[in-house]
Amino acid sequence: MDDKEGREQFYYSFATNVAATYALKSVIDKERPNGSDDNAYPSGHTSRAFQGASFIHKRYGLEYNTSSPLPLATTTMATYN
């Protein structure tokens, strides 16, 4: 699928998500379980996984979300890891 507009929207939403996640990390100061630093929350992996799955759903509809288990599996694994 060649969707230039969708690709640009994805890049914009991805950059916005990363910026928001790291801005929150700098404000929240939640210590990691191993004590290595104070940037544990919110999880960057989880926020990116949910951003990607949400983008696919909003841009392409439910048939792309349910036909492939990848967005759900990625989001679920990122949440529990």
DSSP file (Angstrom, degrees, kcal/mol; ACC not computed):
  #  RESIDUE AA STRUCTURE BP1 BP2  ACC     N-H-->O    O-->H-N    N-H-->O    O-->H-N    TCO  KAPPA ALPHA  PHI   PSI    X-CA   Y-CA   Z-CA
    1    1 A M              0   0    0      0, 0.0     2,-0.8     0, 0.0     0, 0.0   0.000 360.0 360.0 360.0 128.4    0.0    0.0    0.0
    2    2 A D        +     0   0    0      4,-0.0     2,-0.5     1,-0.0     4,-0.0  -0.854 360.0 158.7-108.1  97.5    1.4    3.4   -1.0
    3    3 A D     >  +     0   0    0     -2,-0.8     4,-2.6     1,-0.2     5,-0.2  -0.771   9.7 173.1-123.1  83.5   -0.2    5.9    1.3
    4    4 A K  H  > S+     0   0    0     -2,-0.5     4,-2.3     1,-0.2     5,-0.2   0.906  81.8  49.0 -60.4 -43.9    2.0    9.0    1.4
    5    5 A E  H  > S+     0   0    0      1,-0.2     4,-2.3     2,-0.2    -1,-0.2   0.916 112.6  48.5 -62.5 -42.8   -0.5   11.1    3.4
    6    6 A G  H  > S+     0   0    0      2,-0.2     4,-2.5     1,-0.2    -2,-0.2   0.890 109.9  52.1 -64.1 -39.5   -0.8    8.3    5.9
    7    7 A R  H  X S+     0   0    0     -4,-2.6     4,-2.5     2,-0.2    -2,-0.2   0.917 110.6  47.7 -63.1 -43.7    2.9    7.9    6.2
    8    8 A E  H  X S+     0   0    0     -4,-2.3     4,-2.2     1,-0.2    -2,-0.2   0.902 112.0  49.9 -64.1 -40.8    3.3   11.6    6.9
    9    9 A Q  H  X S+     0   0    0     -4,-2.3     4,-2.6     2,-0.2    -2,-0.2   0.894 110.1  51.4 -64.3 -39.1    0.6   11.5    9.5
   10   10 A F  H  X S+     0   0    0     -4,-2.5     4,-2.8     2,-0.2     5,-0.2   0.939 109.6  48.9 -63.2 -46.6    2.2    8.5   11.1
   11   11 A Y  H  X S+     0   0    0     -4,-2.5     4,-2.5     1,-0.2     5,-0.2   0.910 112.9  48.3 -59.9 -42.4    5.6   10.2   11.3
   12   12 A Y  H  X S+     0   0    0     -4,-2.2     4,-2.3     2,-0.2    -1,-0.2   0.931 114.2  45.0 -64.0 -46.1    4.0   13.3   12.9
   13   13 A S  H  X S+     0   0    0     -4,-2.6     4,-2.3     2,-0.2    -2,-0.2   0.871 113.0  51.6 -68.4 -35.0    2.0   11.3   15.4
   14   14 A F  H  X S+     0   0    0     -4,-2.8     4,-2.6    -5,-0.2    -2,-0.2   0.937 111.7  46.1 -64.3 -46.9    5.1    9.2   16.3
   15   15 A A  H  X S+     0   0    0     -4,-2.5     4,-2.4     1,-0.2    -2,-0.2   0.901 113.1  50.0 -63.5 -40.8    7.2   12.3   16.8
   16   16 A T  H  X S+     0   0    0     -4,-2.3     4,-2.5    -5,-0.2    -1,-0.2   0.911 111.4  49.1 -63.0 -42.7    4.5   13.9   18.9
   17   17 A N  H  X S+     0   0    0     -4,-2.3     4,-2.7     2,-0.2    -2,-0.2   0.924 111.6  48.0 -63.3 -45.9    4.2   10.7   21.0
   18   18 A V  H  X S+     0   0    0     -4,-2.6     4,-2.5     2,-0.2     5,-0.2   0.919 113.0  48.7 -62.0 -43.8    7.9   10.5   21.6
   19   19 A A  H  X S+     0   0    0     -4,-2.4     4,-2.1     1,-0.2    -2,-0.2   0.923 113.6  46.1 -62.2 -44.8    8.1   14.2   22.6
   20   20 A A  H  X S+     0   0    0     -4,-2.5     4,-2.3     2,-0.2    -2,-0.2   0.904 112.1  51.4 -65.7 -41.0    5.2   13.9   25.0
   21   21 A T  H  X S+     0   0    0     -4,-2.7     4,-2.4     1,-0.2    -2,-0.2   0.937 113.1  43.5 -62.3 -47.0    6.5   10.7   26.6
   22   22 A Y  H  X S+     0   0    0     -4,-2.5     4,-1.7     2,-0.2    -1,-0.2   0.829 111.3  54.8 -72.0 -29.9   10.0   12.1   27.2
   23   23 A A  H  X S+     0   0    0     -4,-2.1     4,-0.9    -5,-0.2    -1,-0.2   0.926 111.2  45.5 -64.5 -43.3    8.5   15.4   28.5
   24   24 A L  H >X S+     0   0    0     -4,-2.3     4,-2.8     1,-0.2     3,-0.6   0.896 108.3  56.9 -65.9 -39.6    6.4   13.4   31.0
   25   25 A K  H 3X S+     0   0    0     -4,-2.4     4,-1.3     1,-0.2     5,-0.2   0.884 105.9  50.9 -57.6 -38.5    9.4   11.3   32.0
   26   26 A S  H 3< S+     0   0    0     -4,-1.7    -1,-0.2     1,-0.2    -2,-0.2   0.757 117.0  40.0 -72.5 -23.0   11.4   14.4   32.9
   27   27 A V  H << S+     0   0    0     -4,-0.9    -2,-0.2    -3,-0.6    -1,-0.2   0.827 113.0  50.8 -92.2 -36.2    8.5   15.6   35.1
   28   28 A I  H  < S-     0   0    0     -4,-2.8    -3,-0.2    13,-0.2    -2,-0.1   0.868  75.8-162.1 -78.8 -38.3    7.3   12.4   36.8
   29   29 A D     <  +     0   0    0     -4,-1.3     2,-0.6    -5,-0.3    10,-0.2   0.942  18.1 172.7  54.8  55.8   10.6   11.0   38.2
   30   30 A K  B     -a   39   0A   0      8,-0.6    10,-2.7    11,-0.4    11,-0.4  -0.862  30.5-126.1 -95.0 121.5    9.5    7.4   38.7
   31   31 A E        -     0   0    0     -2,-0.6     7,-0.2     8,-0.2     5,-0.0  -0.394  21.3-116.8 -70.3 140.7   12.5    5.2   39.7
   32   32 A R    >   -     0   0    0      5,-2.2     3,-1.7     1,-0.1    -1,-0.1  -0.387  26.4-112.3 -70.2 153.7   13.1    2.1   37.7
   33   33 A P  T 3  S+     0   0    0      0, 0.0    -1,-0.1     0, 0.0    -2,-0.1   0.822 119.5  49.9 -58.4 -31.3   12.8   -1.2   39.5
   34   34 A N  T 3  S-     0   0    0      3,-0.0    -2,-0.0     1,-0.0    -3,-0.0   0.483 110.8-123.5 -87.9  -0.4   16.6   -1.8   39.2
   35   35 A G  S <  S+     0   0    0     -3,-1.7     3,-0.1     2,-0.2    -4,-0.0   0.612  70.4 131.4  75.6  12.8   17.3    1.7   40.5
   36   36 A S  S    S-     0   0    0      1,-0.1     2,-0.3    -5,-0.0    -1,-0.1   0.838  75.2 -26.3 -72.1 -33.1   19.3    2.7   37.4
   37   37 A D        -     0   0    0     -7,-0.1    -5,-2.2    -5,-0.0    -2,-0.2  -0.944  59.9 -99.9-163.7-175.8   17.6    6.1   36.9
   38   38 A D  S    S+     0   0    0     -2,-0.3    -8,-0.6    -7,-0.2    -9,-0.2  -0.103  89.9  93.1-109.0  33.9   14.4    8.0   37.4
   39   39 A N  B     +a   30   0A   0    -10,-0.2    -1,-0.2     1,-0.1    -8,-0.2  -0.172  42.9 116.7-117.9  40.2   12.8    7.7   33.9
   40   40 A A        +     0   0    0    -10,-2.7    -1,-0.1    -3,-0.2    -9,-0.1   0.802  54.0  92.5 -79.6 -28.7   10.6    4.6   34.4
   41   41 A Y  S    S+     0   0    0    -11,-0.4   -11,-0.4    -3,-0.2   -13,-0.2  -0.964  78.4  25.2-129.3 137.5    7.3    6.2   33.8
   42   42 A P  S    S-     0   0    0      0, 0.0     2,-0.3     0, 0.0    -1,-0.1   0.623  91.6-124.3 -77.0 157.0    5.6    6.5   31.3
   43   43 A S     >  -     0   0    0      1,-0.2     4,-2.3    -2,-0.1     5,-0.2  -0.514  12.1-155.3 -70.7 124.2    7.0    3.5   29.4
   44   44 A G  H  > S+     0   0    0     -2,-0.3     4,-2.1     2,-0.2     5,-0.2   0.885  94.8  52.3 -65.7 -39.0    8.4    4.5   26.0
   45   45 A H  H  > S+     0   0    0      1,-0.2     4,-2.1     2,-0.2    -1,-0.2   0.929 112.4  44.8 -63.2 -45.0    7.9    1.0   24.6
   46   46 A T  H  > S+     0   0    0     32,-0.3     4,-2.6     2,-0.2     5,-0.2   0.914 112.4  50.5 -67.3 -42.6    4.2    1.0   25.7
   47   47 A S  H  X S+     0   0    0     -4,-2.3     4,-2.1     1,-0.2    -1,-0.2   0.895 112.7  46.8 -64.9 -38.0    3.4    4.5   24.5
   48   48 A R  H  X S+     0   0    0     -4,-2.1     4,-2.4     2,-0.2    -1,-0.2   0.887 111.9  50.9 -70.0 -37.8    4.9    3.7   21.0
   49   49 A A  H  X S+     0   0    0     -4,-2.1     4,-2.3    -5,-0.2    26,-0.2   0.931 113.7  43.9 -64.8 -44.6    3.1    0.4   20.8
   50   50 A F  H  X S+     0   0    0     -4,-2.6     4,-2.6     2,-0.2     5,-0.2   0.869 112.0  54.1 -68.0 -35.8   -0.3    2.0   21.6
   51   51 A Q  H  X S+     0   0    0     -4,-2.1     4,-2.4    -5,-0.2    -2,-0.2   0.935 111.0  45.6 -62.5 -46.0    0.4    4.9   19.3
   52   52 A G  H  X S+     0   0    0     -4,-2.4     4,-2.3     2,-0.2    -2,-0.2   0.928 115.1  45.8 -63.6 -46.1    1.1    2.6   16.4
   53   53 A A  H  X S+     0   0    0     -4,-2.3     4,-2.1     1,-0.2    -2,-0.2   0.903 114.5  48.5 -64.9 -41.0   -1.9    0.4   17.1
   54   54 A S  H  X S+     0   0    0     -4,-2.6     4,-2.8     2,-0.2     5,-0.2   0.890 110.1  52.1 -66.1 -39.1   -4.2    3.5   17.6
   55   55 A F  H  X S+     0   0    0     -4,-2.4     4,-3.0    -5,-0.2     5,-0.4   0.943 109.4  48.7 -62.6 -47.2   -2.9    5.0   14.4
   56   56 A I  H  X>S+     0   0    0     -4,-2.3     4,-2.4     1,-0.2     5,-0.6   0.923 114.1  47.2 -58.5 -44.5   -3.6    1.9   12.3
   57   57 A H  H  X5S+     0   0    0     -4,-2.1     4,-1.4     3,-0.2    -2,-0.2   0.938 117.0  41.3 -63.3 -47.9   -7.1    1.7   13.8
   58   58 A K  H  <5S+     0   0    0     -4,-2.8    -2,-0.2     2,-0.2    -1,-0.2   0.878 122.6  39.2 -69.6 -37.7   -7.9    5.4   13.2
   59   59 A R  H  <5S+     0   0    0     -4,-3.0    -2,-0.2    -5,-0.2    -3,-0.2   0.907 131.8  19.6 -80.3 -43.2   -6.3    5.7    9.8
   60   60 A Y  H  <5S-     0   0    0     -4,-2.4     3,-0.3    -5,-0.4     4,-0.2   0.520 102.8-123.6-113.1  -7.9   -7.3    2.4    8.2
   61   61 A G    >X< -     0   0    0     -4,-1.4     4,-0.9    -5,-0.6     3,-0.9  -0.209  41.2 -53.5  92.9 177.5  -10.2    1.1   10.2
   62   62 A L  H 3> S+     0   0    0      1,-0.2     4,-2.6     2,-0.2     5,-0.3   0.773 120.5  69.9 -67.9 -29.7  -11.0   -2.0   12.1
   63   63 A E  H 3> S+     0   0    0     -3,-0.3     4,-1.3     1,-0.2    -1,-0.2   0.830 101.7  46.7 -63.4 -29.5  -10.3   -4.5    9.3
   64   64 A Y  H <> S+     0   0    0     -3,-0.9     4,-0.6    -4,-0.2    -1,-0.2   0.793 113.1  49.9 -79.1 -28.0   -6.6   -3.7    9.6
   65   65 A N  H  < S+     0   0    0     -4,-0.9     7,-0.3    -3,-0.2    -2,-0.2   0.909 118.6  34.9 -74.1 -42.6   -6.6   -4.0   13.4
   66   66 A T  H  < S+     0   0    0     -4,-2.6    -2,-0.2     1,-0.2    -3,-0.2   0.723 108.9  62.6 -89.9 -20.8   -8.4   -7.4   13.6
   67   67 A S  H  < S+     0   0    0     -4,-1.3    -1,-0.2    -5,-0.3    -2,-0.1   0.767 108.4  44.4 -76.0 -22.6   -7.0   -9.1   10.5
   68   68 A S     <  -     0   0    0     -4,-0.6     4,-0.4    -5,-0.1    -1,-0.2  -0.981  65.0-159.3-123.1 126.3   -3.5   -8.9   11.9
   69   69 A P  S  > S+     0   0    0      0, 0.0     4,-2.9     0, 0.0     5,-0.2   0.526  73.6  94.4 -77.4  -3.5   -2.8   -9.9   15.6
   70   70 A L  H  > S+     0   0    0      1,-0.2     4,-3.0     2,-0.2     5,-0.3   0.913  81.1  48.0 -59.8 -48.7    0.5   -7.9   15.4
   71   71 A P  H  > S+     0   0    0      0, 0.0     4,-2.2     0, 0.0    -1,-0.2   0.928 117.1  43.4 -59.5 -42.4   -0.7   -4.6   16.8
   72   72 A L  H  > S+     0   0    0     -4,-0.4     4,-2.6    -7,-0.3    -2,-0.2   0.924 115.9  47.5 -67.3 -43.5   -2.5   -6.3   19.7
   73   73 A A  H  X S+     0   0    0     -4,-2.9     4,-2.6     2,-0.2     5,-0.2   0.913 112.9  48.7 -64.6 -42.5    0.4   -8.6   20.4
   74   74 A T  H  X S+     0   0    0     -4,-3.0     4,-2.3    -5,-0.2    -1,-0.2   0.935 113.9  45.7 -62.1 -46.7    3.0   -5.8   20.3
   75   75 A T  H  X S+     0   0    0     -4,-2.2     4,-2.0    -5,-0.3    -2,-0.2   0.913 113.9  48.8 -64.0 -43.5    1.0   -3.7   22.6
   76   76 A T  H  X S+     0   0    0     -4,-2.6     4,-1.8     1,-0.2    -2,-0.2   0.926 112.9  46.7 -63.9 -45.2    0.3   -6.5   25.0
   77   77 A M  H  X S+     0   0    0     -4,-2.6     4,-1.2     1,-0.2    -1,-0.2   0.898 112.1  50.5 -65.1 -39.9    4.0   -7.6   25.2
   78   78 A A  H  < S+     0   0    0     -4,-2.3   -32,-0.3    -5,-0.2    -1,-0.2   0.864 109.3  52.3 -66.1 -34.9    5.2   -4.0   25.7
   79   79 A T  H  < S+     0   0    0     -4,-2.0    -1,-0.2     1,-0.2    -2,-0.2   0.895 114.3  40.8 -68.1 -40.2    2.7   -3.5   28.5
   80   80 A Y  H  <        0   0    0     -4,-1.8    -1,-0.2     1,-0.2    -2,-0.2   0.570 360.0 360.0 -88.3  -9.2    3.8   -6.6   30.4
   81   81 A N     <        0   0    0     -4,-1.2    -1,-0.2    -5,-0.2    -2,-0.2   0.460 360.0 360.0 -94.2 360.0    7.6   -6.2   29.9
